[in-house]
Every structure is written in structure tokens, then in C-alpha cells.
Amino acid sequence: VTWPGARLRKKDEGMPNLTNNNIRGVLYVTFDVEFPRTELTEEQKKLVSDLLKQSDVKPKAYNGLQGY
């Protein structure tokens, strides 16, 4: 879970260097997150919870400044 406007910096995953294709730049990802305007119903909360439980991806804590 993240917040609107959060930025992720990925070193060496950006555009390739013009003179050396083996060197890649920094990729910045800015998250555009929309939160529900109203409170979720109990059924909606359960659906979100079930969906998140299906993921086999282990989340990492990201502070937005120093990396993971």
C-alpha cells in the first residue's frame, strides 16, 4: 500500500545511455493512487482482503527516500 504522489527510484533500470547501451539511467515511478470517497462495506472489505491474500508477492516497506 502506498500514498498518492509516492515516488520509487530504481537505479540502473531507466533509459540506456546514448554512447554505451550497457549503462542504464535511473527510473522514477510516481504512483497515482485513488482512494474510495466513501467507507467500504463489509463485503467490499472482505473482497479486498481475500484478493490481497492471493498474492504470493512479499511486500517490502518503502519509505520513499532511502529505498527498501
PDB file as gemmi writes it, atoms N, CA and C in Angstrom:
CRYST1    1.000    1.000    1.000  90.00  90.00  90.00 P 1                      
ATOM      1  N   VAL A   1       0.859  -1.177   0.000  1.00  0.00           N  
ATOM      2  CA  VAL A   1       0.000   0.000   0.000  1.00  0.00           C  
ATOM      3  C   VAL A   1       0.898   1.231   0.000  1.00  0.00           C  
ATOM      4  N   THR A   2       0.520   2.209  -0.758  1.00  0.00           N  
ATOM      5  CA  THR A   2       1.307   3.428  -0.864  1.00  0.00           C  
ATOM      6  C   THR A   2       0.370   4.628  -0.825  1.00  0.00           C  
ATOM      7  N   TRP A   3       0.892   5.779  -1.028  1.00  0.00           N  
ATOM      8  CA  TRP A   3       0.094   7.002  -0.959  1.00  0.00           C  
ATOM      9  C   TRP A   3       0.206   7.759  -2.281  1.00  0.00           C  
ATOM     10  N   PRO A   4      -0.768   8.643  -2.556  1.00  0.00           N  
ATOM     11  CA  PRO A   4      -0.720   9.410  -3.806  1.00  0.00           C  
ATOM     12  C   PRO A   4       0.551  10.247  -3.893  1.00  0.00           C  
ATOM     13  N   GLY A   5       1.183  10.211  -5.050  1.00  0.00           N  
ATOM     14  CA  GLY A   5       2.385  11.005  -5.269  1.00  0.00           C  
ATOM     15  C   GLY A   5       3.671  10.349  -4.802  1.00  0.00           C  
ATOM     16  N   ALA A   6       3.584   9.139  -4.237  1.00  0.00           N  
ATOM     17  CA  ALA A   6       4.798   8.443  -3.790  1.00  0.00           C  
ATOM     18  C   ALA A   6       5.688   8.180  -4.996  1.00  0.00           C  
ATOM     19  N   ARG A   7       6.994   8.319  -4.813  1.00  0.00           N  
ATOM     20  CA  ARG A   7       7.947   8.102  -5.906  1.00  0.00           C  
ATOM     21  C   ARG A   7       8.888   6.965  -5.551  1.00  0.00           C  
ATOM     22  N   LEU A   8       9.116   6.116  -6.525  1.00  0.00           N  
ATOM     23  CA  LEU A   8      10.030   4.994  -6.379  1.00  0.00           C  
ATOM     24  C   LEU A   8      11.193   5.227  -7.332  1.00  0.00           C  
ATOM     25  N   ARG A   9      12.418   5.098  -6.836  1.00  0.00           N  
ATOM     26  CA  ARG A   9      13.631   5.318  -7.632  1.00  0.00           C  
ATOM     27  C   ARG A   9      14.308   3.974  -7.848  1.00  0.00           C  
ATOM     28  N   LYS A  10      14.461   3.574  -9.118  1.00  0.00           N  
ATOM     29  CA  LYS A  10      15.076   2.297  -9.458  1.00  0.00           C  
ATOM     30  C   LYS A  10      16.355   2.557 -10.245  1.00  0.00           C  
ATOM     31  N   LYS A  11      17.492   2.417  -9.579  1.00  0.00           N  
ATOM     32  CA  LYS A  11      18.788   2.652 -10.207  1.00  0.00           C  
ATOM     33  C   LYS A  11      19.064   1.586 -11.271  1.00  0.00           C  
ATOM     34  N   ASP A  12      19.656   2.015 -12.371  1.00  0.00           N  
ATOM     35  CA  ASP A  12      20.056   1.132 -13.475  1.00  0.00           C  
ATOM     36  C   ASP A  12      18.878   0.453 -14.180  1.00  0.00           C  
ATOM     37  N   GLU A  13      17.673   0.987 -14.055  1.00  0.00           N  
ATOM     38  CA  GLU A  13      16.517   0.422 -14.756  1.00  0.00           C  
ATOM     39  C   GLU A  13      15.863   1.440 -15.683  1.00  0.00           C  
ATOM     40  N   GLY A  14      16.507   2.584 -15.890  1.00  0.00           N  
ATOM     41  CA  GLY A  14      15.965   3.625 -16.752  1.00  0.00           C  
ATOM     42  C   GLY A  14      16.404   3.471 -18.194  1.00  0.00           C  
ATOM     43  N   MET A  15      16.404   4.577 -18.915  1.00  0.00           N  
ATOM     44  CA  MET A  15      16.769   4.587 -20.336  1.00  0.00           C  
ATOM     45  C   MET A  15      18.255   4.263 -20.508  1.00  0.00           C  
ATOM     46  N   PRO A  16      18.599   3.582 -21.621  1.00  0.00           N  
ATOM     47  CA  PRO A  16      20.008   3.294 -21.884  1.00  0.00           C  
ATOM     48  C   PRO A  16      20.780   4.565 -22.233  1.00  0.00           C  
ATOM     49  N   ASN A  17      22.066   4.549 -21.922  1.00  0.00           N  
ATOM     50  CA  ASN A  17      22.958   5.655 -22.246  1.00  0.00           C  
ATOM     51  C   ASN A  17      23.137   5.720 -23.760  1.00  0.00           C  
ATOM     52  N   LEU A  18      23.205   6.935 -24.301  1.00  0.00           N  
ATOM     53  CA  LEU A  18      23.334   7.094 -25.755  1.00  0.00           C  
ATOM     54  C   LEU A  18      24.640   6.534 -26.304  1.00  0.00           C  
ATOM     55  N   THR A  19      25.717   6.655 -25.549  1.00  0.00           N  
ATOM     56  CA  THR A  19      27.022   6.212 -26.047  1.00  0.00           C  
ATOM     57  C   THR A  19      27.389   4.800 -25.607  1.00  0.00           C  
ATOM     58  N   ASN A  20      26.743   4.288 -24.564  1.00  0.00           N  
ATOM     59  CA  ASN A  20      27.055   2.955 -24.064  1.00  0.00           C  
ATOM     60  C   ASN A  20      25.745   2.287 -23.636  1.00  0.00           C  
ATOM     61  N   ASN A  21      25.237   1.377 -24.455  1.00  0.00           N  
ATOM     62  CA  ASN A  21      23.957   0.722 -24.174  1.00  0.00           C  
ATOM     63  C   ASN A  21      23.988  -0.184 -22.950  1.00  0.00           C  
ATOM     64  N   ASN A  22      25.167  -0.466 -22.419  1.00  0.00           N  
ATOM     65  CA  ASN A  22      25.263  -1.293 -21.218  1.00  0.00           C  
ATOM     66  C   ASN A  22      24.999  -0.491 -19.951  1.00  0.00           C  
ATOM     67  N   ILE A  23      25.001   0.821 -20.068  1.00  0.00           N  
ATOM     68  CA  ILE A  23      24.747   1.692 -18.913  1.00  0.00           C  
ATOM     69  C   ILE A  23      23.309   2.187 -19.002  1.00  0.00           C  
ATOM     70  N   ARG A  24      22.591   2.040 -17.912  1.00  0.00           N  
ATOM     71  CA  ARG A  24      21.205   2.495 -17.876  1.00  0.00           C  
ATOM     72  C   ARG A  24      21.060   3.558 -16.797  1.00  0.00           C  
ATOM     73  N   GLY A  25      20.110   4.437 -17.009  1.00  0.00           N  
ATOM     74  CA  GLY A  25      19.867   5.528 -16.076  1.00  0.00           C  
ATOM     75  C   GLY A  25      18.957   5.118 -14.929  1.00  0.00           C  
ATOM     76  N   VAL A  26      18.446   6.116 -14.247  1.00  0.00           N  
ATOM     77  CA  VAL A  26      17.561   5.908 -13.106  1.00  0.00           C  
ATOM     78  C   VAL A  26      16.115   6.002 -13.588  1.00  0.00           C  
ATOM     79  N   LEU A  27      15.302   5.050 -13.178  1.00  0.00           N  
ATOM     80  CA  LEU A  27      13.879   5.051 -13.499  1.00  0.00           C  
ATOM     81  C   LEU A  27      13.127   5.560 -12.278  1.00  0.00           C  
ATOM     82  N   TYR A  28      12.323   6.579 -12.462  1.00  0.00           N  
ATOM     83  CA  TYR A  28      11.470   7.096 -11.397  1.00  0.00           C  
ATOM     84  C   TYR A  28      10.033   6.706 -11.698  1.00  0.00           C  
ATOM     85  N   VAL A  29       9.366   6.110 -10.721  1.00  0.00           N  
ATOM     86  CA  VAL A  29       7.959   5.739 -10.854  1.00  0.00           C  
ATOM     87  C   VAL A  29       7.183   6.572  -9.848  1.00  0.00           C  
ATOM     88  N   THR A  30       6.186   7.308 -10.330  1.00  0.00           N  
ATOM     89  CA  THR A  30       5.313   8.089  -9.455  1.00  0.00           C  
ATOM     90  C   THR A  30       3.949   7.416  -9.440  1.00  0.00           C  
ATOM     91  N   PHE A  31       3.441   7.125  -8.245  1.00  0.00           N  
ATOM     92  CA  PHE A  31       2.174   6.422  -8.100  1.00  0.00           C  
ATOM     93  C   PHE A  31       1.019   7.414  -8.042  1.00  0.00           C  
ATOM     94  N   ASP A  32       0.023   7.177  -8.878  1.00  0.00           N  
ATOM     95  CA  ASP A  32      -1.200   7.973  -8.881  1.00  0.00           C  
ATOM     96  C   ASP A  32      -2.279   7.090  -8.260  1.00  0.00           C  
ATOM     97  N   VAL A  33      -2.523   7.269  -6.974  1.00  0.00           N  
ATOM     98  CA  VAL A  33      -3.407   6.393  -6.214  1.00  0.00           C  
ATOM     99  C   VAL A  33      -4.721   7.112  -5.936  1.00  0.00           C  
ATOM    100  N   GLU A  34      -5.827   6.406  -6.145  1.00  0.00           N  
ATOM    101  CA  GLU A  34      -7.134   6.945  -5.787  1.00  0.00           C  
ATOM    102  C   GLU A  34      -7.714   6.087  -4.680  1.00  0.00           C  
ATOM    103  N   PHE A  35      -8.140   6.728  -3.622  1.00  0.00           N  
ATOM    104  CA  PHE A  35      -8.784   6.033  -2.519  1.00  0.00           C  
ATOM    105  C   PHE A  35     -10.292   6.206  -2.636  1.00  0.00           C  
ATOM    106  N   PRO A  36     -11.078   5.245  -2.143  1.00  0.00           N  
ATOM    107  CA  PRO A  36     -12.538   5.382  -2.192  1.00  0.00           C  
ATOM    108  C   PRO A  36     -12.989   6.643  -1.444  1.00  0.00           C  
ATOM    109  N   ARG A  37     -13.995   7.310  -1.995  1.00  0.00           N  
ATOM    110  CA  ARG A  37     -14.510   8.528  -1.358  1.00  0.00           C  
ATOM    111  C   ARG A  37     -15.416   8.207  -0.173  1.00  0.00           C  
ATOM    112  N   THR A  38     -15.951   7.001  -0.143  1.00  0.00           N  
ATOM    113  CA  THR A  38     -16.822   6.599   0.960  1.00  0.00           C  
ATOM    114  C   THR A  38     -16.215   5.394   1.666  1.00  0.00           C  
ATOM    115  N   GLU A  39     -16.745   5.095   2.833  1.00  0.00           N  
ATOM    116  CA  GLU A  39     -16.299   3.935   3.609  1.00  0.00           C  
ATOM    117  C   GLU A  39     -16.686   2.653   2.869  1.00  0.00           C  
ATOM    118  N   LEU A  40     -15.804   1.665   2.864  1.00  0.00           N  
ATOM    119  CA  LEU A  40     -16.107   0.388   2.220  1.00  0.00           C  
ATOM    120  C   LEU A  40     -17.118  -0.391   3.052  1.00  0.00           C  
ATOM    121  N   THR A  41     -17.984  -1.137   2.361  1.00  0.00           N  
ATOM    122  CA  THR A  41     -18.909  -2.020   3.069  1.00  0.00           C  
ATOM    123  C   THR A  41     -18.119  -3.223   3.581  1.00  0.00           C  
ATOM    124  N   GLU A  42     -18.733  -3.987   4.465  1.00  0.00           N  
ATOM    125  CA  GLU A  42     -18.062  -5.178   5.000  1.00  0.00           C  
ATOM    126  C   GLU A  42     -17.754  -6.176   3.879  1.00  0.00           C  
ATOM    127  N   GLU A  43     -18.669  -6.302   2.927  1.00  0.00           N  
ATOM    128  CA  GLU A  43     -18.447  -7.215   1.804  1.00  0.00           C  
ATOM    129  C   GLU A  43     -17.262  -6.748   0.954  1.00  0.00           C  
ATOM    130  N   GLN A  44     -17.168  -5.453   0.704  1.00  0.00           N  
ATOM    131  CA  GLN A  44     -16.051  -4.915  -0.074  1.00  0.00           C  
ATOM    132  C   GLN A  44     -14.731  -5.105   0.663  1.00  0.00           C  
ATOM    133  N   LYS A  45     -14.740  -4.897   1.978  1.00  0.00           N  
ATOM    134  CA  LYS A  45     -13.528  -5.107   2.775  1.00  0.00           C  
ATOM    135  C   LYS A  45     -13.065  -6.555   2.681  1.00  0.00           C  
ATOM    136  N   LYS A  46     -14.028  -7.495   2.749  1.00  0.00           N  
ATOM    137  CA  LYS A  46     -13.683  -8.915   2.658  1.00  0.00           C  
ATOM    138  C   LYS A  46     -13.108  -9.238   1.279  1.00  0.00           C  
ATOM    139  N   LEU A  47     -13.695  -8.680   0.220  1.00  0.00           N  
ATOM    140  CA  LEU A  47     -13.191  -8.925  -1.132  1.00  0.00           C  
ATOM    141  C   LEU A  47     -11.757  -8.424  -1.293  1.00  0.00           C  
ATOM    142  N   VAL A  48     -11.471  -7.244  -0.772  1.00  0.00           N  
ATOM    143  CA  VAL A  48     -10.109  -6.698  -0.845  1.00  0.00           C  
ATOM    144  C   VAL A  48      -9.151  -7.570  -0.045  1.00  0.00           C  
ATOM    145  N   SER A  49      -9.573  -7.967   1.146  1.00  0.00           N  
ATOM    146  CA  SER A  49      -8.734  -8.814   1.994  1.00  0.00           C  
ATOM    147  C   SER A  49      -8.439 -10.147   1.310  1.00  0.00           C  
ATOM    148  N   ASP A  50      -9.464 -10.763   0.722  1.00  0.00           N  
ATOM    149  CA  ASP A  50      -9.270 -12.036   0.018  1.00  0.00           C  
ATOM    150  C   ASP A  50      -8.337 -11.870  -1.175  1.00  0.00           C  
ATOM    151  N   LEU A  51      -8.480 -10.774  -1.890  1.00  0.00           N  
ATOM    152  CA  LEU A  51      -7.623 -10.509  -3.046  1.00  0.00           C  
ATOM    153  C   LEU A  51      -6.160 -10.368  -2.621  1.00  0.00           C  
ATOM    154  N   LEU A  52      -5.919  -9.647  -1.536  1.00  0.00           N  
ATOM    155  CA  LEU A  52      -4.549  -9.453  -1.064  1.00  0.00           C  
ATOM    156  C   LEU A  52      -3.930 -10.753  -0.561  1.00  0.00           C  
ATOM    157  N   LYS A  53      -4.747 -11.641  -0.006  1.00  0.00           N  
ATOM    158  CA  LYS A  53      -4.239 -12.922   0.488  1.00  0.00           C  
ATOM    159  C   LYS A  53      -3.796 -13.838  -0.648  1.00  0.00           C  
ATOM    160  N   GLN A  54      -4.336 -13.632  -1.852  1.00  0.00           N  
ATOM    161  CA  GLN A  54      -3.995 -14.472  -3.000  1.00  0.00           C  
ATOM    162  C   GLN A  54      -2.603 -14.182  -3.535  1.00  0.00           C  
ATOM    163  N   SER A  55      -2.078 -13.029  -3.256  1.00  0.00           N  
ATOM    164  CA  SER A  55      -0.791 -12.625  -3.812  1.00  0.00           C  
ATOM    165  C   SER A  55       0.345 -13.394  -3.150  1.00  0.00           C  
ATOM    166  N   ASP A  56       1.253 -13.912  -3.975  1.00  0.00           N  
ATOM    167  CA  ASP A  56       2.430 -14.584  -3.429  1.00  0.00           C  
ATOM    168  C   ASP A  56       3.626 -13.639  -3.369  1.00  0.00           C  
ATOM    169  N   VAL A  57       3.394 -12.378  -3.687  1.00  0.00           N  
ATOM    170  CA  VAL A  57       4.443 -11.365  -3.629  1.00  0.00           C  
ATOM    171  C   VAL A  57       4.565 -10.868  -2.197  1.00  0.00           C  
ATOM    172  N   LYS A  58       5.766 -10.875  -1.685  1.00  0.00           N  
ATOM    173  CA  LYS A  58       6.001 -10.387  -0.330  1.00  0.00           C  
ATOM    174  C   LYS A  58       6.236  -8.879  -0.382  1.00  0.00           C  
ATOM    175  N   PRO A  59       5.379  -8.099   0.264  1.00  0.00           N  
ATOM    176  CA  PRO A  59       5.559  -6.645   0.221  1.00  0.00           C  
ATOM    177  C   PRO A  59       6.807  -6.213   0.970  1.00  0.00           C  
ATOM    178  N   LYS A  60       7.386  -5.113   0.517  1.00  0.00           N  
ATOM    179  CA  LYS A  60       8.549  -4.536   1.173  1.00  0.00           C  
ATOM    180  C   LYS A  60       8.166  -3.163   1.693  1.00  0.00           C  
ATOM    181  N   ALA A  61       8.718  -2.795   2.816  1.00  0.00           N  
ATOM    182  CA  ALA A  61       8.476  -1.456   3.350  1.00  0.00           C  
ATOM    183  C   ALA A  61       9.330  -0.473   2.572  1.00  0.00           C  
ATOM    184  N   TYR A  62       8.718   0.569   2.081  1.00  0.00           N  
ATOM    185  CA  TYR A  62       9.435   1.580   1.306  1.00  0.00           C  
ATOM    186  C   TYR A  62       9.145   2.937   1.915  1.00  0.00           C  
ATOM    187  N   ASN A  63      10.202   3.662   2.258  1.00  0.00           N  
ATOM    188  CA  ASN A  63       9.997   4.949   2.917  1.00  0.00           C  
ATOM    189  C   ASN A  63       9.988   6.121   1.946  1.00  0.00           C  
ATOM    190  N   GLY A  64      10.173   5.870   0.662  1.00  0.00           N  
ATOM    191  CA  GLY A  64      10.114   6.927  -0.331  1.00  0.00           C  
ATOM    192  C   GLY A  64      11.396   7.729  -0.485  1.00  0.00           C  
ATOM    193  N   LEU A  65      12.376   7.527   0.375  1.00  0.00           N  
ATOM    194  CA  LEU A  65      13.598   8.320   0.310  1.00  0.00           C  
ATOM    195  C   LEU A  65      14.848   7.467   0.179  1.00  0.00           C  
ATOM    196  N   GLN A  66      14.992   6.495   1.030  1.00  0.00           N  
ATOM    197  CA  GLN A  66      16.227   5.717   1.116  1.00  0.00           C  
ATOM    198  C   GLN A  66      16.172   4.400   0.354  1.00  0.00           C  
ATOM    199  N   GLY A  67      15.043   4.026  -0.188  1.00  0.00           N  
ATOM    200  CA  GLY A  67      14.911   2.725  -0.833  1.00  0.00           C  
ATOM    201  C   GLY A  67      14.308   1.730   0.132  1.00  0.00           C  
ATOM    202  N   TYR A  68      14.491   0.449  -0.164  1.00  0.00           N  
ATOM    203  CA  TYR A  68      13.884  -0.597   0.662  1.00  0.00           C  
ATOM    204  C   TYR A  68      14.740  -0.913   1.853  1.00  0.00           C  
TER     205      TYR A  68                                                      
END                                                                             
